[in-house]
Amino acid sequence: MRIRRASPLDLLGIYRVEKASFPDPWPLLAFLPYVLERDSLAFVAEEEGIVGFILAFWEGNEVHIHDLAVLPEHRRKGIASALLSHLLGEAKEAERVKLEVRASNTAAQSFYKKHGFREAAFLPNYYEDGEDGILMIREV
C-alpha cells in the first residue's frame, strides 16, 4: 500500500470509495476543493487503485478532518490508521486536529479514541438528517 497526496485525477477514485462507504455520499464535485486548494490535506491510499482517502483543511492553526473512508473489502488492514497517521505527520505544526462524528457511529468514535482523540463537545441535531454529532479533538 502506498499513501500519496491526492490530485484532481483521483476524483473518480475518491468518489468510488465514498459511494461504497456511506449511505449518503457527498456529490463528486464536493471533493474538488480538497484536491485543488493549497490549505487542504488530501491523501489517498493505493493498492492497485485507490482503496481509501482522508480529506482535511487547515483552519488557522487547526486541522479539520472532513472525511476518512476505506473500501469495505479493504477494511481491517490498517489503511485508515495509516491514512490518519500520515495526515497527523503532515499536520505537525497544528495546535490540534478536530473532526465531527455521528453519535451513532461508535466504531468511528473508538477508532479515533485509539488514535489519541477525545470527545470535546456534543452537537445536537448536527447532521442534515437530525442526528447528533460529537466533536472529537486531538492536541498535536
N, CA, C and O atoms as a GROMACS GRO file, in nm:
protein
  560
    1MET      N    1   0.085  -0.118   0.000
    1MET     CA    2   0.000   0.000   0.000
    1MET      C    3   0.089   0.123   0.000
    1MET      O    4   0.193   0.127   0.065
    2ARG      N    5   0.045   0.223  -0.074
    2ARG     CA    6   0.119   0.349  -0.084
    2ARG      C    7   0.024   0.463  -0.053
    2ARG      O    8  -0.090   0.463  -0.098
    3ILE      N    9   0.070   0.560   0.026
    3ILE     CA   10  -0.009   0.680   0.055
    3ILE      C   11   0.060   0.797  -0.013
    3ILE      O   12   0.181   0.814  -0.003
    4ARG      N   13  -0.021   0.878  -0.082
    4ARG     CA   14   0.033   0.995  -0.151
    4ARG      C   15  -0.071   1.106  -0.149
    4ARG      O   16  -0.188   1.084  -0.121
    5ARG      N   17  -0.024   1.227  -0.181
    5ARG     CA   18  -0.115   1.341  -0.190
    5ARG      C   19  -0.213   1.319  -0.304
    5ARG      O   20  -0.174   1.272  -0.411
    6ALA      N   21  -0.338   1.354  -0.282
    6ALA     CA   22  -0.441   1.339  -0.385
    6ALA      C   23  -0.427   1.449  -0.489
    6ALA      O   24  -0.382   1.559  -0.460
    7SER      N   25  -0.466   1.417  -0.611
    7SER     CA   26  -0.464   1.513  -0.721
    7SER      C   27  -0.602   1.513  -0.788
    7SER      O   28  -0.685   1.426  -0.759
    8PRO      N   29  -0.628   1.611  -0.876
    8PRO     CA   30  -0.757   1.612  -0.946
    8PRO      C   31  -0.784   1.483  -1.024
    8PRO      O   32  -0.900   1.448  -1.045
    9LEU      N   33  -0.681   1.414  -1.066
    9LEU     CA   34  -0.700   1.287  -1.138
    9LEU      C   35  -0.757   1.178  -1.049
    9LEU      O   36  -0.801   1.074  -1.099
   10ASP      N   37  -0.756   1.199  -0.918
   10ASP     CA   38  -0.806   1.100  -0.823
   10ASP      C   39  -0.953   1.116  -0.789
   10ASP      O   40  -1.008   1.035  -0.714
   11LEU      N   41  -1.019   1.217  -0.843
   11LEU     CA   42  -1.157   1.246  -0.804
   11LEU      C   43  -1.250   1.126  -0.819
   11LEU      O   44  -1.326   1.095  -0.727
   12LEU      N   45  -1.245   1.058  -0.931
   12LEU     CA   46  -1.336   0.944  -0.951
   12LEU      C   47  -1.305   0.831  -0.854
   12LEU      O   48  -1.397   0.766  -0.804
   13GLY      N   49  -1.179   0.806  -0.827
   13GLY     CA   50  -1.142   0.702  -0.731
   13GLY      C   51  -1.187   0.736  -0.590
   13GLY      O   52  -1.235   0.649  -0.518
   14ILE      N   53  -1.171   0.862  -0.552
   14ILE     CA   54  -1.218   0.907  -0.420
   14ILE      C   55  -1.369   0.892  -0.411
   14ILE      O   56  -1.422   0.844  -0.311
   15TYR      N   57  -1.437   0.933  -0.516
   15TYR     CA   58  -1.583   0.924  -0.517
   15TYR      C   59  -1.630   0.778  -0.510
   15TYR      O   60  -1.730   0.748  -0.444
   16ARG      N   61  -1.560   0.689  -0.577
   16ARG     CA   62  -1.595   0.546  -0.573
   16ARG      C   63  -1.585   0.493  -0.429
   16ARG      O   64  -1.671   0.418  -0.385
   17VAL      N   65  -1.480   0.532  -0.358
   17VAL     CA   66  -1.464   0.489  -0.218
   17VAL      C   67  -1.575   0.550  -0.132
   17VAL      O   68  -1.632   0.482  -0.047
   18GLU      N   69  -1.604   0.677  -0.154
   18GLU     CA   70  -1.710   0.746  -0.078
   18GLU      C   71  -1.844   0.675  -0.097
   18GLU      O   72  -1.915   0.648   0.000
   19LYS      N   73  -1.880   0.645  -0.223
   19LYS     CA   74  -2.008   0.579  -0.251
   19LYS      C   75  -2.017   0.441  -0.187
   19LYS      O   76  -2.124   0.400  -0.142
   20ALA      N   77  -1.906   0.370  -0.183
   20ALA     CA   78  -1.906   0.236  -0.124
   20ALA      C   79  -1.906   0.239   0.028
   20ALA      O   80  -1.936   0.139   0.093
   21SER      N   81  -1.874   0.355   0.086
   21SER     CA   82  -1.855   0.365   0.231
   21SER      C   83  -1.971   0.426   0.307
   21SER      O   84  -1.989   0.398   0.425
   22PHE      N   85  -2.051   0.510   0.241
   22PHE     CA   86  -2.153   0.585   0.312
   22PHE      C   87  -2.288   0.576   0.242
   22PHE      O   88  -2.294   0.576   0.119
   23PRO      N   89  -2.398   0.567   0.320
   23PRO     CA   90  -2.531   0.560   0.258
   23PRO      C   91  -2.571   0.689   0.187
   23PRO      O   92  -2.646   0.686   0.090
   24ASP      N   93  -2.521   0.803   0.234
   24ASP     CA   94  -2.548   0.933   0.171
   24ASP      C   95  -2.416   0.997   0.131
   24ASP      O   96  -2.368   1.088   0.200
   25PRO      N   97  -2.354   0.951   0.022
   25PRO     CA   98  -2.223   1.003  -0.015
   25PRO      C   99  -2.228   1.148  -0.059
   25PRO      O  100  -2.330   1.197  -0.107
   26TRP      N  101  -2.115   1.216  -0.040
   26TRP     CA  102  -2.102   1.352  -0.092
   26TRP      C  103  -2.108   1.346  -0.244
   26TRP      O  104  -2.072   1.245  -0.304
   27PRO      N  105  -2.155   1.454  -0.308
   27PRO     CA  106  -2.152   1.458  -0.455
   27PRO      C  107  -2.008   1.469  -0.505
   27PRO      O  108  -1.921   1.520  -0.434
   28LEU      N  109  -1.984   1.423  -0.624
   28LEU     CA  110  -1.849   1.419  -0.681
   28LEU      C  111  -1.777   1.554  -0.671
   28LEU      O  112  -1.662   1.559  -0.630
   29LEU      N  113  -1.845   1.661  -0.709
   29LEU     CA  114  -1.778   1.791  -0.712
   29LEU      C  115  -1.744   1.846  -0.574
   29LEU      O  116  -1.666   1.940  -0.563
   30ALA      N  117  -1.801   1.789  -0.469
   30ALA     CA  118  -1.768   1.833  -0.333
   30ALA      C  119  -1.622   1.803  -0.300
   30ALA      O  120  -1.565   1.866  -0.211
   31PHE      N  121  -1.562   1.709  -0.370
   31PHE     CA  122  -1.423   1.670  -0.343
   31PHE      C  123  -1.322   1.760  -0.413
   31PHE      O  124  -1.203   1.758  -0.380
   32LEU      N  125  -1.367   1.838  -0.510
   32LEU     CA  126  -1.276   1.919  -0.590
   32LEU      C  127  -1.190   2.014  -0.508
   32LEU      O  128  -1.069   2.019  -0.530
   33PRO      N  129  -1.246   2.091  -0.413
   33PRO     CA  130  -1.161   2.182  -0.336
   33PRO      C  131  -1.048   2.111  -0.262
   33PRO      O  132  -0.940   2.168  -0.243
   34TYR      N  133  -1.071   1.989  -0.219
   34TYR     CA  134  -0.969   1.917  -0.142
   34TYR      C  135  -0.847   1.882  -0.227
   34TYR      O  136  -0.736   1.874  -0.174
   35VAL      N  137  -0.866   1.863  -0.355
   35VAL     CA  138  -0.753   1.829  -0.441
   35VAL      C  139  -0.695   1.950  -0.513
   35VAL      O  140  -0.595   1.939  -0.583
   36LEU      N  141  -0.757   2.067  -0.496
   36LEU     CA  142  -0.710   2.188  -0.562
   36LEU      C  143  -0.654   2.293  -0.467
   36LEU      O  144  -0.557   2.362  -0.501
   37GLU      N  145  -0.713   2.307  -0.350
   37GLU     CA  146  -0.677   2.417  -0.259
   37GLU      C  147  -0.543   2.394  -0.191
   37GLU      O  148  -0.509   2.281  -0.156
   38ARG      N  149  -0.469   2.502  -0.171
   38ARG     CA  150  -0.338   2.494  -0.106
   38ARG      C  151  -0.348   2.458   0.042
   38ARG      O  152  -0.258   2.393   0.096
   39ASP      N  153  -0.456   2.499   0.108
   39ASP     CA  154  -0.466   2.474   0.252
   39ASP      C  155  -0.537   2.342   0.282
   39ASP      O  156  -0.583   2.319   0.395
   40SER      N  157  -0.546   2.255   0.183
   40SER     CA  158  -0.608   2.124   0.207
   40SER      C  159  -0.501   2.019   0.235
   40SER      O  160  -0.385   2.032   0.194
   41LEU      N  161  -0.542   1.918   0.306
   41LEU     CA  162  -0.460   1.799   0.329
   41LEU      C  163  -0.542   1.682   0.277
   41LEU      O  164  -0.633   1.635   0.345
   42ALA      N  165  -0.510   1.636   0.159
   42ALA     CA  166  -0.587   1.530   0.094
   42ALA      C  167  -0.491   1.420   0.051
   42ALA      O  168  -0.398   1.444  -0.027
   43PHE      N  169  -0.514   1.299   0.103
   43PHE     CA  170  -0.426   1.187   0.074
   43PHE      C  171  -0.507   1.065   0.035
   43PHE      O  172  -0.618   1.044   0.084
   44VAL      N  173  -0.451   0.986  -0.055
   44VAL     CA  174  -0.515   0.861  -0.096
   44VAL      C  175  -0.423   0.744  -0.064
   44VAL      O  176  -0.300   0.757  -0.064
   45ALA      N  177  -0.485   0.630  -0.036
   45ALA     CA  178  -0.413   0.504  -0.020
   45ALA      C  179  -0.437   0.422  -0.145
   45ALA      O  180  -0.551   0.407  -0.189
   46GLU      N  181  -0.331   0.369  -0.201
   46GLU     CA  182  -0.340   0.291  -0.325
   46GLU      C  183  -0.294   0.148  -0.305
   46GLU      O  184  -0.194   0.121  -0.238
   47GLU      N  185  -0.368   0.058  -0.363
   47GLU     CA  186  -0.333  -0.084  -0.377
   47GLU      C  187  -0.398  -0.127  -0.507
   47GLU      O  188  -0.511  -0.175  -0.506
   48GLU      N  189  -0.329  -0.111  -0.617
   48GLU     CA  190  -0.389  -0.135  -0.749
   48GLU      C  191  -0.516  -0.052  -0.765
   48GLU      O  192  -0.622  -0.104  -0.800
   49GLY      N  193  -0.505   0.075  -0.739
   49GLY     CA  194  -0.617   0.169  -0.742
   49GLY      C  195  -0.639   0.228  -0.604
   49GLY      O  196  -0.581   0.182  -0.505
   50ILE      N  197  -0.722   0.329  -0.598
   50ILE     CA  198  -0.748   0.397  -0.471
   50ILE      C  199  -0.840   0.310  -0.385
   50ILE      O  200  -0.948   0.270  -0.428
   51VAL      N  201  -0.794   0.282  -0.263
   51VAL     CA  202  -0.872   0.199  -0.171
   51VAL      C  203  -0.916   0.278  -0.048
   51VAL      O  204  -0.996   0.229   0.032
   52GLY      N  205  -0.864   0.400  -0.032
   52GLY     CA  206  -0.903   0.483   0.082
   52GLY      C  207  -0.854   0.625   0.064
   52GLY      O  208  -0.770   0.653  -0.022
   53PHE      N  209  -0.907   0.714   0.147
   53PHE     CA  210  -0.866   0.855   0.140
   53PHE      C  211  -0.893   0.923   0.274
   53PHE      O  212  -0.973   0.875   0.354
   54ILE      N  213  -0.825   1.035   0.294
   54ILE     CA  214  -0.853   1.124   0.407
   54ILE      C  215  -0.848   1.266   0.353
   54ILE      O  216  -0.759   1.301   0.276
   55LEU      N  217  -0.945   1.348   0.394
   55LEU     CA  218  -0.956   1.486   0.347
   55LEU      C  219  -0.968   1.579   0.466
   55LEU      O  220  -1.048   1.556   0.557
   56ALA      N  221  -0.887   1.685   0.466
   56ALA     CA  222  -0.890   1.782   0.575
   56ALA      C  223  -0.849   1.918   0.521
   56ALA      O  224  -0.795   1.930   0.411
   57PHE      N  225  -0.877   2.021   0.600
   57PHE     CA  226  -0.837   2.157   0.568
   57PHE      C  227  -0.770   2.220   0.689
   57PHE      O  228  -0.805   2.191   0.803
   58TRP      N  229  -0.674   2.305   0.661
   58TRP     CA  230  -0.620   2.392   0.765
   58TRP      C  231  -0.725   2.498   0.794
   58TRP      O  232  -0.783   2.556   0.702
   59GLU      N  233  -0.750   2.524   0.921
   59GLU     CA  234  -0.838   2.633   0.966
   59GLU      C  235  -0.759   2.710   1.071
   59GLU      O  236  -0.765   2.678   1.190
   60GLY      N  237  -0.686   2.811   1.026
   60GLY     CA  238  -0.596   2.881   1.117
   60GLY      C  239  -0.485   2.787   1.160
   60GLY      O  240  -0.412   2.733   1.076
   61ASN      N  241  -0.472   2.767   1.292
   61ASN     CA  242  -0.367   2.677   1.342
   61ASN      C  243  -0.423   2.539   1.380
   61ASN      O  244  -0.361   2.465   1.455
   62GLU      N  245  -0.540   2.507   1.327
   62GLU     CA  246  -0.602   2.376   1.349
   62GLU      C  247  -0.619   2.305   1.215
   62GLU      O  248  -0.626   2.368   1.110
   63VAL      N  249  -0.627   2.174   1.221
   63VAL     CA  250  -0.661   2.094   1.103
   63VAL      C  251  -0.796   2.029   1.131
   63VAL      O  252  -0.817   1.969   1.236
   64HIS      N  253  -0.887   2.043   1.035
   64HIS     CA  254  -1.023   1.990   1.048
   64HIS      C  255  -1.039   1.875   0.949
   64HIS      O  256  -1.040   1.896   0.828
   65ILE      N  257  -1.052   1.754   1.001
   65ILE     CA  258  -1.075   1.637   0.916
   65ILE      C  259  -1.222   1.635   0.875
   65ILE      O  260  -1.311   1.641   0.960
   66HIS      N  261  -1.246   1.627   0.745
   66HIS     CA  262  -1.382   1.627   0.693
   66HIS      C  263  -1.429   1.489   0.650
   66HIS      O  264  -1.549   1.461   0.654
   67ASP      N  265  -1.337   1.402   0.609
   67ASP     CA  266  -1.379   1.272   0.556
   67ASP      C  267  -1.262   1.175   0.561
   67ASP      O  268  -1.148   1.211   0.529
   68LEU      N  269  -1.291   1.053   0.600
   68LEU     CA  270  -1.195   0.942   0.600
   68LEU      C  271  -1.273   0.818   0.563
   68LEU      O  272  -1.372   0.784   0.629
   69ALA      N  273  -1.230   0.749   0.459
   69ALA     CA  274  -1.305   0.630   0.414
   69ALA      C  275  -1.210   0.529   0.351
   69ALA      O  276  -1.108   0.564   0.292
   70VAL      N  277  -1.247   0.402   0.366
   70VAL     CA  278  -1.173   0.291   0.306
   70VAL      C  279  -1.277   0.197   0.244
   70VAL      O  280  -1.382   0.173   0.303
   71LEU      N  281  -1.246   0.144   0.126
   71LEU     CA  282  -1.338   0.049   0.063
   71LEU      C  283  -1.368  -0.065   0.160
   71LEU      O  284  -1.278  -0.115   0.228
   72PRO      N  285  -1.494  -0.108   0.167
   72PRO     CA  286  -1.531  -0.214   0.262
   72PRO      C  287  -1.444  -0.339   0.253
   72PRO      O  288  -1.410  -0.398   0.355
   73GLU      N  289  -1.409  -0.380   0.133
   73GLU     CA  290  -1.330  -0.502   0.117
   73GLU      C  291  -1.182  -0.485   0.157
   73GLU      O  292  -1.107  -0.582   0.160
   74HIS      N  293  -1.142  -0.362   0.188
   74HIS     CA  294  -1.004  -0.335   0.230
   74HIS      C  295  -0.995  -0.291   0.376
   74HIS      O  296  -0.888  -0.250   0.422
   75ARG      N  297  -1.105  -0.298   0.448
   75ARG     CA  298  -1.104  -0.257   0.589
   75ARG      C  299  -1.037  -0.363   0.674
   75ARG      O  300  -1.020  -0.478   0.633
   76ARG      N  301  -0.999  -0.322   0.794
   76ARG     CA  302  -0.932  -0.410   0.893
   76ARG      C  303  -0.793  -0.451   0.846
   76ARG      O  304  -0.742  -0.556   0.886
   77LYS      N  305  -0.732  -0.367   0.763
   77LYS     CA  306  -0.595  -0.392   0.716
   77LYS      C  307  -0.501  -0.280   0.762
   77LYS      O  308  -0.384  -0.279   0.724
   78GLY      N  309  -0.551  -0.187   0.843
   78GLY     CA  310  -0.468  -0.077   0.890
   78GLY      C  311  -0.460   0.041   0.796
   78GLY      O  312  -0.380   0.132   0.818
   79ILE      N  313  -0.542   0.043   0.691
   79ILE     CA  314  -0.536   0.151   0.593
   79ILE      C  315  -0.584   0.283   0.653
   79ILE      O  316  -0.520   0.386   0.634
   80ALA      N  317  -0.695   0.280   0.724
   80ALA     CA  318  -0.746   0.404   0.786
   80ALA      C  319  -0.645   0.457   0.887
   80ALA      O  320  -0.621   0.578   0.894
   81SER      N  321  -0.585   0.369   0.966
   81SER     CA  322  -0.483   0.412   1.062
   81SER      C  323  -0.363   0.473   0.991
   81SER      O  324  -0.309   0.574   1.036
   82ALA      N  325  -0.321   0.412   0.880
   82ALA     CA  326  -0.208   0.465   0.805
   82ALA      C  327  -0.240   0.602   0.746
   82ALA      O  328  -0.156   0.692   0.747
   83LEU      N  329  -0.361   0.619   0.693
   83LEU     CA  330  -0.402   0.749   0.639
   83LEU      C  331  -0.404   0.855   0.748
   83LEU      O  332  -0.354   0.965   0.729
   84LEU      N  333  -0.463   0.822   0.863
   84LEU     CA  334  -0.470   0.918   0.973
   84LEU      C  335  -0.330   0.952   1.023
   84LEU      O  336  -0.300   1.069   1.048
   85SER      N  337  -0.244   0.854   1.038
   85SER     CA  338  -0.106   0.878   1.082
   85SER      C  339  -0.032   0.967   0.984
   85SER      O  340   0.044   1.056   1.023
   86HIS      N  341  -0.054   0.943   0.855
   86HIS     CA  342   0.010   1.026   0.752
   86HIS      C  343  -0.037   1.171   0.765
   86HIS      O  344   0.044   1.264   0.760
   87LEU      N  345  -0.166   1.190   0.780
   87LEU     CA  346  -0.219   1.325   0.796
   87LEU      C  347  -0.162   1.391   0.921
   87LEU      O  348  -0.122   1.508   0.917
   88LEU      N  349  -0.159   1.319   1.032
   88LEU     CA  350  -0.105   1.377   1.156
   88LEU      C  351   0.041   1.415   1.140
   88LEU      O  352   0.085   1.515   1.196
   89GLY      N  353   0.116   1.338   1.064
   89GLY     CA  354   0.255   1.372   1.035
   89GLY      C  355   0.267   1.500   0.954
   89GLY      O  356   0.360   1.578   0.974
   90GLU      N  357   0.174   1.522   0.863
   90GLU     CA  358   0.173   1.643   0.781
   90GLU      C  359   0.121   1.764   0.859
   90GLU      O  360   0.142   1.878   0.818
   91ALA      N  361   0.053   1.738   0.969
   91ALA     CA  362  -0.010   1.846   1.047
   91ALA      C  363   0.067   1.876   1.176
   91ALA      O  364   0.009   1.924   1.273
   92LYS      N  365   0.196   1.849   1.176
   92LYS     CA  366   0.276   1.868   1.298
   92LYS      C  367   0.274   2.011   1.349
   92LYS      O  368   0.290   2.034   1.469
   93GLU      N  369   0.254   2.107   1.262
   93GLU     CA  370   0.253   2.248   1.302
   93GLU      C  371   0.120   2.290   1.363
   93GLU      O  372   0.109   2.399   1.419
   94ALA      N  373   0.020   2.206   1.354
   94ALA     CA  374  -0.113   2.239   1.407
   94ALA      C  375  -0.113   2.231   1.559
   94ALA      O  376  -0.039   2.152   1.619
   95GLU      N  377  -0.196   2.313   1.621
   95GLU     CA  378  -0.215   2.303   1.766
   95GLU      C  379  -0.301   2.182   1.799
   95GLU      O  380  -0.280   2.114   1.899
   96ARG      N  381  -0.399   2.157   1.711
   96ARG     CA  382  -0.485   2.042   1.731
   96ARG      C  383  -0.551   2.002   1.600
   96ARG      O  384  -0.554   2.077   1.503
   97VAL      N  385  -0.603   1.880   1.602
   97VAL     CA  386  -0.678   1.825   1.489
   97VAL      C  387  -0.817   1.794   1.541
   97VAL      O  388  -0.832   1.738   1.650
   98LYS      N  389  -0.918   1.829   1.463
   98LYS     CA  390  -1.056   1.807   1.508
   98LYS      C  391  -1.138   1.743   1.397
   98LYS      O  392  -1.101   1.745   1.280
   99LEU      N  393  -1.251   1.685   1.437
   99LEU     CA  394  -1.345   1.626   1.343
   99LEU      C  395  -1.478   1.607   1.412
   99LEU      O  396  -1.488   1.614   1.535
  100GLU      N  397  -1.581   1.585   1.333
  100GLU     CA  398  -1.713   1.551   1.386
  100GLU      C  399  -1.747   1.409   1.344
  100GLU      O  400  -1.710   1.365   1.235
  101VAL      N  401  -1.817   1.339   1.432
  101VAL     CA  402  -1.858   1.202   1.402
  101VAL      C  403  -2.002   1.185   1.448
  101VAL      O  404  -2.045   1.247   1.546
  102ARG      N  405  -2.076   1.102   1.378
  102ARG     CA  406  -2.215   1.076   1.418
  102ARG      C  407  -2.218   1.010   1.555
  102ARG      O  408  -2.134   0.926   1.587
  103ALA      N  409  -2.315   1.049   1.636
  103ALA     CA  410  -2.330   0.991   1.770
  103ALA      C  411  -2.352   0.840   1.762
  103ALA      O  412  -2.313   0.767   1.852
  104SER      N  413  -2.415   0.794   1.655
  104SER     CA  414  -2.442   0.650   1.640
  104SER      C  415  -2.321   0.571   1.590
  104SER      O  416  -2.323   0.448   1.594
  105ASN      N  417  -2.218   0.639   1.543
  105ASN     CA  418  -2.104   0.571   1.484
  105ASN      C  419  -1.999   0.540   1.591
  105ASN      O  420  -1.892   0.602   1.596
  106THR      N  421  -2.032   0.445   1.676
  106THR     CA  422  -1.943   0.412   1.787
  106THR      C  423  -1.813   0.348   1.739
  106THR      O  424  -1.710   0.361   1.805
  107ALA      N  425  -1.815   0.281   1.625
  107ALA     CA  426  -1.692   0.223   1.570
  107ALA      C  427  -1.592   0.334   1.536
  107ALA      O  428  -1.474   0.324   1.567
  108ALA      N  429  -1.640   0.440   1.471
  108ALA     CA  430  -1.552   0.552   1.438
  108ALA      C  431  -1.503   0.622   1.564
  108ALA      O  432  -1.386   0.660   1.572
  109GLN      N  433  -1.592   0.639   1.662
  109GLN     CA  434  -1.550   0.702   1.787
  109GLN      C  435  -1.438   0.622   1.852
  109GLN      O  436  -1.340   0.680   1.899
  110SER      N  437  -1.451   0.491   1.856
  110SER     CA  438  -1.348   0.404   1.914
  110SER      C  439  -1.217   0.415   1.835
  110SER      O  440  -1.109   0.420   1.894
  111PHE      N  441  -1.228   0.418   1.703
  111PHE     CA  442  -1.110   0.431   1.618
  111PHE      C  443  -1.034   0.559   1.652
  111PHE      O  444  -0.912   0.556   1.672
  112TYR      N  445  -1.105   0.671   1.658
  112TYR     CA  446  -1.037   0.798   1.684
  112TYR      C  447  -0.982   0.804   1.826
  112TYR      O  448  -0.874   0.858   1.848
  113LYS      N  449  -1.054   0.748   1.923
  113LYS     CA  450  -1.001   0.744   2.061
  113LYS      C  451  -0.872   0.663   2.066
  113LYS      O  452  -0.778   0.700   2.136
  114LYS      N  453  -0.867   0.554   1.992
  114LYS     CA  454  -0.746   0.472   1.985
  114LYS      C  455  -0.628   0.552   1.932
  114LYS      O  456  -0.512   0.522   1.962
  115HIS      N  457  -0.658   0.654   1.853
  115HIS     CA  458  -0.553   0.738   1.793
  115HIS      C  459  -0.535   0.871   1.867
  115HIS      O  460  -0.480   0.966   1.811
  116GLY      N  461  -0.579   0.877   1.991
  116GLY     CA  462  -0.549   0.992   2.076
  116GLY      C  463  -0.650   1.104   2.074
  116GLY      O  464  -0.626   1.210   2.133
  117PHE      N  465  -0.764   1.085   2.009
  117PHE     CA  466  -0.868   1.187   2.009
  117PHE      C  467  -0.955   1.171   2.133
  117PHE      O  468  -0.967   1.061   2.189
  118ARG      N  469  -1.015   1.280   2.175
  118ARG     CA  470  -1.108   1.277   2.288
  118ARG      C  471  -1.237   1.347   2.248
  118ARG      O  472  -1.237   1.432   2.158
  119GLU      N  473  -1.346   1.310   2.314
  119GLU     CA  474  -1.474   1.378   2.291
  119GLU      C  475  -1.465   1.516   2.355
  119GLU      O  476  -1.432   1.529   2.473
  120ALA      N  477  -1.496   1.619   2.276
  120ALA     CA  478  -1.485   1.756   2.326
  120ALA      C  479  -1.619   1.825   2.340
  120ALA      O  480  -1.635   1.913   2.425
  121ALA      N  481  -1.717   1.786   2.259
  121ALA     CA  482  -1.848   1.852   2.267
  121ALA      C  483  -1.954   1.763   2.202
  121ALA      O  484  -1.926   1.687   2.110
  122PHE      N  485  -2.074   1.776   2.254
  122PHE     CA  486  -2.192   1.710   2.196
  122PHE      C  487  -2.258   1.812   2.104
  122PHE      O  488  -2.276   1.927   2.143
  123LEU      N  489  -2.294   1.771   1.984
  123LEU     CA  490  -2.350   1.861   1.883
  123LEU      C  491  -2.492   1.817   1.848
  123LEU      O  492  -2.510   1.734   1.759
  124PRO      N  493  -2.593   1.871   1.918
  124PRO     CA  494  -2.730   1.827   1.893
  124PRO      C  495  -2.776   1.861   1.751
  124PRO      O  496  -2.749   1.970   1.700
  125ASN      N  497  -2.846   1.767   1.689
  125ASN     CA  498  -2.901   1.785   1.554
  125ASN      C  499  -2.797   1.835   1.454
  125ASN      O  500  -2.828   1.918   1.368
  126TYR      N  501  -2.677   1.787   1.464
  126TYR     CA  502  -2.566   1.837   1.383
  126TYR      C  503  -2.579   1.800   1.236
  126TYR      O  504  -2.549   1.881   1.148
  127TYR      N  505  -2.625   1.680   1.208
  127TYR     CA  506  -2.631   1.632   1.070
  127TYR      C  507  -2.765   1.667   1.005
  127TYR      O  508  -2.865   1.689   1.073
  128GLU      N  509  -2.763   1.672   0.873
  128GLU     CA  510  -2.880   1.711   0.795
  128GLU      C  511  -3.003   1.628   0.827
  128GLU      O  512  -3.115   1.679   0.823
  129ASP      N  513  -2.983   1.501   0.861
  129ASP     CA  514  -3.096   1.414   0.893
  129ASP      C  515  -3.140   1.427   1.039
  129ASP      O  516  -3.227   1.353   1.084
  130GLY      N  517  -3.080   1.520   1.112
  130GLY     CA  518  -3.118   1.544   1.251
  130GLY      C  519  -3.038   1.467   1.353
  130GLY      O  520  -3.056   1.486   1.474
  131GLU      N  521  -2.949   1.379   1.307
  131GLU     CA  522  -2.869   1.302   1.403
  131GLU      C  523  -2.770   1.393   1.475
  131GLU      O  524  -2.718   1.490   1.419
  132ASP      N  525  -2.746   1.358   1.601
  132ASP     CA  526  -2.649   1.432   1.681
  132ASP      C  527  -2.508   1.397   1.637
  132ASP      O  528  -2.483   1.291   1.580
  133GLY      N  529  -2.417   1.488   1.665
  133GLY     CA  530  -2.276   1.466   1.636
  133GLY      C  531  -2.193   1.478   1.761
  133GLY      O  532  -2.240   1.525   1.865
  134ILE      N  533  -2.070   1.436   1.750
  134ILE     CA  534  -1.974   1.451   1.858
  134ILE      C  535  -1.848   1.513   1.799
  134ILE      O  536  -1.793   1.464   1.701
  135LEU      N  537  -1.803   1.623   1.860
  135LEU     CA  538  -1.678   1.686   1.821
  135LEU      C  539  -1.565   1.612   1.892
  135LEU      O  540  -1.568   1.596   2.014
  136MET      N  541  -1.467   1.568   1.816
  136MET     CA  542  -1.352   1.499   1.872
  136MET      C  543  -1.226   1.578   1.839
  136MET      O  544  -1.211   1.630   1.728
  137ILE      N  545  -1.136   1.588   1.936
  137ILE     CA  546  -1.016   1.670   1.923
  137ILE      C  547  -0.894   1.591   1.967
  137ILE      O  548  -0.899   1.512   2.061
  138ARG      N  549  -0.785   1.615   1.898
  138ARG     CA  550  -0.654   1.563   1.942
  138ARG      C  551  -0.556   1.678   1.943
  138ARG      O  552  -0.536   1.745   1.841
  139GLU      N  553  -0.495   1.701   2.056
  139GLU     CA  554  -0.389   1.802   2.066
  139GLU      C  555  -0.266   1.743   1.997
  139GLU      O  556  -0.236   1.625   2.014
  140VAL      N  557  -0.197   1.826   1.920
  140VAL     CA  558  -0.079   1.776   1.847
  140VAL      C  559   0.047   1.818   1.919
  140VAL      O  560   0.157   1.786   1.874
   0.00000   0.00000   0.00000
